[in-house]
């Protein structure tokens, strides 16, 4: 089995996390790192994907500043979404050329990992035709979205990834048309279960299911260990230039 490093970053702002992804992508392309799964939470931020529509932002930028919500355009796929505390965000940096060169298959594997993790909590989650992400049927509602996906792939190396609502404050989704779908609302694991759920609980289940699906041996690494390996790679590049 191939190794995949699991690095739990904790609460980290969106832009620094994006910059870290870019560094990891460069090291992965150079084969200076194995595949990596970054797990984190973000402070309140709304991101617009490269296929997104700005009119799906329902709030003014003035209101966002008042509420302490950052706004950031992103190069990931998908439309507009919200990230915040209580939401598990996963950024897999994988070389699909060594796994399977199939973008749709990759997205479906991310969905499957979250569906299986949801099942571990007793939640029956699934897919919906034509709608990327993970969905659940709830009493009194047609369907609600538990997790969103938006990825970027460069030379078959992936970045960005998934957002899984664990204990997310769902009121912040009122600031947007989530993923550009006006008639469907988001939900969270905590809301579905009717009890508190720690993000770490979901992180361990998703990491396990992720490893099963991709055939990885998941190995924990600290942010400091990852930084040390990235710096070594960057110093080699600087010395060679």
C-alpha positions as CSV (number, residue, x, y, z in Angstrom):
1,X,0.0,0.0,0.0
2,X,1.2,3.5,-0.8
3,X,1.6,6.0,2.1
4,X,-0.5,9.1,2.4
5,X,0.4,11.7,5.0
6,X,-2.6,13.0,7.0
7,X,-1.8,16.5,8.4
8,X,-4.3,18.1,10.7
9,X,-3.8,21.8,10.6
10,X,-6.5,22.9,13.0
11,X,-8.1,26.3,12.5
12,X,-6.3,28.1,9.7
13,X,-7.3,31.0,7.4
14,X,-8.3,30.2,3.9
15,X,-5.5,32.1,2.0
16,X,-2.6,30.6,4.1
17,X,-4.2,27.1,3.6
18,X,-4.4,27.7,-0.1
19,X,-0.7,28.9,-0.2
20,X,0.3,25.7,1.7
21,X,-1.6,23.6,-0.8
22,X,0.3,25.2,-3.7
23,X,3.6,24.4,-1.9
24,X,2.6,20.8,-1.4
25,X,1.5,20.5,-5.0
26,X,4.9,21.6,-6.2
27,X,6.6,19.1,-4.0
28,X,4.3,16.3,-5.0
29,X,4.9,17.1,-8.7
30,X,8.6,16.8,-8.0
31,X,8.1,13.5,-6.1
32,X,9.6,15.0,-3.0
33,X,6.5,14.1,-1.0
34,X,4.1,11.2,-1.0
35,X,0.4,11.9,-1.4
36,X,-1.0,14.2,1.3
37,X,-4.4,14.8,2.9
38,X,-4.6,18.2,4.7
39,X,-7.5,18.5,7.2
40,X,-8.5,21.7,8.7
41,X,-11.2,24.2,9.7
42,X,-11.4,27.7,8.4
43,X,-12.6,31.0,10.1
44,X,-15.7,32.3,8.4
45,X,-15.0,32.7,4.7
46,X,-17.0,32.6,1.4
47,X,-15.2,31.3,-1.6
48,X,-16.2,31.6,-5.3
49,X,-15.0,28.8,-7.6
50,X,-13.8,29.4,-11.1
51,X,-17.2,28.4,-12.5
52,X,-19.1,30.5,-9.9
53,X,-21.5,33.4,-10.4
54,X,-20.9,36.5,-8.3
55,X,-24.7,37.1,-8.2
56,X,-24.9,34.0,-6.0
57,X,-23.5,36.2,-3.2
58,X,-26.6,37.5,-1.4
59,X,-24.8,39.8,1.0
60,X,-22.9,43.0,0.4
61,X,-19.2,43.1,1.0
62,X,-19.9,45.8,3.7
63,X,-22.1,43.3,5.5
64,X,-19.5,40.6,5.2
65,X,-16.9,42.8,6.8
66,X,-19.2,43.7,9.6
67,X,-19.8,40.0,10.2
68,X,-16.2,39.1,10.0
69,X,-16.6,37.0,6.9
70,X,-13.8,36.9,4.4
71,X,-14.5,36.7,0.7
72,X,-12.1,35.0,-1.7
73,X,-12.1,34.0,-5.3
74,X,-10.6,30.6,-5.8
75,X,-9.3,28.4,-8.7
76,X,-11.2,25.4,-7.5
77,X,-14.2,24.0,-9.5
78,X,-17.7,24.6,-8.5
79,X,-19.7,27.7,-7.6
80,X,-19.9,29.6,-4.3
81,X,-19.7,28.1,-0.8
82,X,-19.1,28.9,2.8
83,X,-16.5,27.6,5.2
84,X,-16.4,28.1,8.9
85,X,-15.7,26.6,12.3
86,X,-17.3,23.2,12.8
87,X,-16.9,22.3,9.2
88,X,-14.2,19.7,8.3
89,X,-12.3,20.8,5.1
90,X,-10.1,18.3,3.3
91,X,-7.5,19.1,0.8
92,X,-6.1,15.9,-0.9
93,X,-2.9,16.5,-2.8
94,X,-2.7,13.3,-4.8
95,X,-0.9,12.3,-8.0
96,X,-3.7,10.7,-10.0
97,X,-1.2,9.6,-12.6
98,X,-0.1,7.0,-10.1
99,X,-3.6,6.0,-9.1
100,X,-6.2,6.5,-11.9
101,X,-6.3,9.3,-14.5
102,X,-10.1,9.9,-14.2
103,X,-11.4,13.1,-12.8
104,X,-15.0,12.0,-12.4
105,X,-13.9,8.8,-10.7
106,X,-11.8,10.9,-8.3
107,X,-14.8,13.1,-7.4
108,X,-17.0,10.1,-6.9
109,X,-14.3,8.6,-4.5
110,X,-14.4,11.7,-2.4
111,X,-18.2,11.5,-2.2
112,X,-18.0,7.8,-1.3
113,X,-15.5,8.5,1.5
114,X,-17.9,11.0,3.1
115,X,-20.9,8.7,2.5
116,X,-19.2,5.8,4.3
117,X,-18.1,8.1,7.1
118,X,-21.7,9.3,7.5
119,X,-22.9,5.7,7.6
120,X,-20.4,5.1,10.5
121,X,-22.5,7.7,12.4
122,X,-25.7,6.0,11.3
123,X,-26.6,8.6,8.6
124,X,-27.7,7.3,5.2
125,X,-26.2,9.8,2.8
126,X,-26.0,9.5,-1.0
127,X,-25.6,11.1,-4.4
128,X,-28.1,13.1,-6.5
129,X,-28.0,13.0,-10.3
130,X,-26.4,16.1,-11.7
131,X,-25.4,17.4,-8.3
132,X,-21.9,17.0,-7.0
133,X,-21.6,16.4,-3.2
134,X,-23.2,14.3,-0.5
135,X,-27.0,14.5,0.2
136,X,-29.4,13.3,2.8
137,X,-33.2,13.0,2.9
138,X,-34.8,14.5,6.0
139,X,-38.3,14.6,7.3
140,X,-40.2,17.5,5.9
141,X,-37.5,18.3,3.3
142,X,-36.9,16.8,-0.1
143,X,-33.1,16.6,0.4
144,X,-30.4,18.6,2.1
145,X,-26.7,18.9,1.4
146,X,-24.2,17.5,3.9
147,X,-21.0,18.0,2.0
148,X,-19.6,19.9,-1.0
149,X,-16.8,19.2,-3.4
150,X,-14.7,21.5,-5.5
151,X,-11.3,20.4,-6.9
152,X,-8.5,21.6,-9.1
153,X,-6.1,19.3,-11.0
154,X,-2.8,20.3,-12.6
155,X,-0.7,17.7,-14.4
156,X,-2.9,15.1,-12.6
157,X,-2.0,16.4,-9.2
158,X,-5.1,17.4,-7.2
159,X,-5.7,20.3,-4.9
160,X,-8.7,21.8,-3.1
161,X,-11.3,19.1,-2.2
162,X,-14.2,18.7,0.1
163,X,-16.2,20.5,2.9
164,X,-18.1,18.3,5.3
165,X,-20.6,20.0,7.7
166,X,-20.0,18.5,11.2
167,X,-21.1,21.2,13.7
168,X,-21.3,24.1,11.2
169,X,-23.3,27.2,12.0
170,X,-25.7,26.8,9.0
171,X,-27.0,30.4,9.3
172,X,-24.0,31.6,7.4
173,X,-25.2,29.8,4.3
174,X,-28.0,32.3,4.1
175,X,-25.4,34.8,2.8
176,X,-25.1,32.9,-0.4
177,X,-26.9,30.6,-2.9
178,X,-25.0,27.5,-1.7
179,X,-23.2,25.9,-4.7
180,X,-25.6,27.9,-6.9
181,X,-28.6,25.7,-5.9
182,X,-31.3,28.0,-4.6
183,X,-34.0,25.5,-3.6
184,X,-31.8,23.2,-1.5
185,X,-30.5,23.9,2.0
186,X,-27.4,22.6,3.8
187,X,-27.4,20.4,6.9
188,X,-24.8,19.2,9.3
189,X,-23.9,15.9,11.0
190,X,-24.8,17.5,14.4
191,X,-28.2,18.6,13.2
192,X,-29.0,15.2,11.7
193,X,-27.9,13.3,14.9
194,X,-29.4,15.8,17.3
195,X,-26.3,15.7,19.5
196,X,-22.9,17.5,19.6
197,X,-20.3,16.1,17.3
198,X,-16.6,17.0,17.4
199,X,-14.8,17.7,14.1
200,X,-12.1,15.3,15.2
201,X,-14.6,12.4,15.2
202,X,-15.6,13.0,11.6
203,X,-11.9,13.6,10.6
204,X,-10.9,10.2,11.9
205,X,-13.7,8.4,10.1
206,X,-13.2,10.2,6.8
207,X,-9.5,9.6,6.9
208,X,-10.1,5.9,7.4
209,X,-12.6,5.6,4.6
210,X,-10.4,7.8,2.3
211,X,-7.5,5.4,2.8
212,X,-9.7,2.3,2.1
213,X,-11.0,3.7,-1.1
214,X,-7.7,4.9,-2.5
215,X,-5.6,2.0,-1.2
216,X,-3.5,4.1,1.1
217,X,-1.7,3.5,4.3
218,X,-2.7,6.7,6.2
219,X,0.2,8.0,8.2
220,X,-0.2,11.0,10.6
221,X,2.3,13.9,10.3
222,X,2.4,17.1,12.2
223,X,2.3,20.5,10.4
224,X,5.9,21.0,11.6
225,X,7.0,17.8,10.0
226,X,5.3,18.8,6.7
227,X,6.9,22.2,6.9
228,X,10.4,20.7,7.4
229,X,10.0,18.5,4.3
230,X,8.7,21.4,2.2
231,X,11.6,23.6,3.2
232,X,14.1,20.9,2.3
233,X,12.5,20.6,-1.1
234,X,12.5,24.4,-1.6
235,X,16.1,24.8,-0.5
236,X,17.1,22.1,-3.0
237,X,15.3,24.1,-5.7
238,X,17.0,27.3,-4.7
239,X,20.4,25.7,-4.6
240,X,19.9,24.3,-8.1
241,X,18.8,27.6,-9.7
